[in-house]
Amino acid sequence: MKKIILIAAALASLLISNVAAAKYSDEYKAKYPKRVKVTTEQARSGKVYTKTAYKLFDRNLQSGRLKLDLEMNTSGPDLCFLTFSTYGDRQINPIKSLSWGDGQQAHEIKIFYSDVLHPAAGRFAELAIATVRPEKLQKAIIFNAGHIIIINESSKEWKEWKDAIDAADKIMNKK
């Protein structure tokens, strides 16, 4: 009898934790409907899958534009994208590295796409995209692109940035 009660309690706690996490993604969708896009597509094999894209953070900062996007996919991996870009007519300097620091050491973020684009005559754009794991970024107090500070604790957008990282972590860990 004790075993049945323990098993029922364990199942109830797992169900409650899954419902709480699912509620957060539903609450986020309700709170920010313009930031969430749900699409249903059909693969060549005929299997139907759903992709939910979250635009968690998208701001022009002093150093450039910083974006944090999340893609939840029923047929593939869930991915969190960090995108940093700069625009202007200054010297071309491609973004070769992204990193974050926790006050004790710097942690490298692997870039999977980096390019310099020329959208107009005499102007250019530098772009770097990386996939990140939000749970690892929870302790970050600064983000850098090479030697350029992208955002840190003294930035006015810091609270919104940390909220975006927390939201990404909660949404991704619903499974």
N, C-alpha and C positions, 0 to 999 in steps of 0.2 A: 504494500500500500504506500509506504514511504517513497519507493522508487517511482511510482506512478505520479505522485504529487511533485517530486523533484523534476521529473521529465516535463510535466505540464507547466511548471513554473519556468523552466528553461525555455520551452517553446513560447510561452507568453512573453518573456523578456525579449526574445529575438524578434517576435512579431511587433512588439511595441517599438523597438529601436528602428525597425524597417519602416513602420508607419510614420514615426517622427521624422525620419530623413526624407521620406517621400513627401510629407507635408511641407518641408522646407522648399523643395523644388516647386511644388504647387503654389506656395505662398510667394515665391520669387516671381513666378509667371504672372500671378495676379497683381503683384505690386509694380512690376515693370513689364507690362505686356509688349511694349515696343522693342524691348531688348531681347525677347525670346521669339525664335522662329522654329516652328515644327513643320517638317516636310516628310512625306511618305513617298518612297520610290520603289520601283521594282527592278531587281537585278536581272541580268540576261538569263539566269536560270529559272526565273519566274518567282523567286522568293521575294516577298514584300518586307521592307524594313523601314524603320522610322529614325530620322535624325533630328535631334533638337539642338539648335545653336543658341548659345547665350552670349550676348555682348555685355560683359561684366564691367569693363572700364575702357574708356576711349576719350583721352584728353590731350589737348595741346599743352605741353609743358614748356618751360623756358628753354630746355635743351632739345626738344623735339616732340614728336607725337608718340604716346605710349598707349598700347592696347592690350587687353587681356580678354581672350575669347575662349569659350568652352564648347566642345562638340560631344554630345552624348549620342551614341549610335547603337541600335539594337543588333546590328550585324557585324560590328567591328569594334575596335578599341575606342575608349573614351579619351579625348585629347584636349589638353589645355594649351593654347597658343599665346606666347608673349611676342608682341610685335613692337619694334621701335624704329622710327624713321625720322630723318631730318630733311628739311627742304631749304633751298637757298641758292645763292650765286657766289658762294665762297669757294675756297679750294676743295677739290674732291678728296675725300678721306673716307674710304669704305669702312663700314663697321665690321671689325674683325673679331671682336669678343664682347660678350655680355657677362656680367657677374653680379653677385649680390654678397653683402657682408652682414655678419651677425654681431659685429663688435669685437670679435676675436680673430676671425680669419675670413678670407675671401673665398667664395665658392663659384666656380666657373659654370656658366650655362652654355650647353652645346648648341651652336647655331646650325640649323639645317638649311637655311637659305639666306644669302647675303648678296646684295647687288647695288649698283649705282645706276640710276635711271635718268634719262634726259627728257623730261616731259615738255620742255619749252626751250627755245634758243637762249643760251647763256645761263640757264638755270638747271638744277639737277636735284635728285632725291637719292638719299642713301637709305637702304632698307635692310633690316635683319629680322628674321623670324626664327623662333625656337619653341620647342615643346618643353613644358615645365610640369613639375608635380607640386600642386599647391601646398600640400602638407609640409614639404621641405622649405617652402618660402615663409612659413609662419614666423620664424625667428629673425627674418631679414629686417635690417634697419636702414639699408642703402642699396640702390641698384645702380650699376654703372655700365656704360658702353665704352670700352677701352678705359681712357682716363677721364671721360666726361661723366659727371654725375647726372643720372636721369631723374631720380626721385629719392628723397631721404626723409627722415623723421621731421625735419624742419620745413618741409614743403607744405603749402596750404592744402594740397590734394592728398596728403598722406592718409588721412582717416578714410577717405573714400577708396583709396588704393587698398588699404588693409581690409576694408569691408569686402571689396571685390575678391581678394585672395581667400578670405574666410568663406564667402559664398561659394567660390569654386571648390573649395575643400569639402564643404557640406554637401554640395550637389554630387560631386564625384564619388564620395564615400557612402552614397545611399545604398549601394549594392552589398 
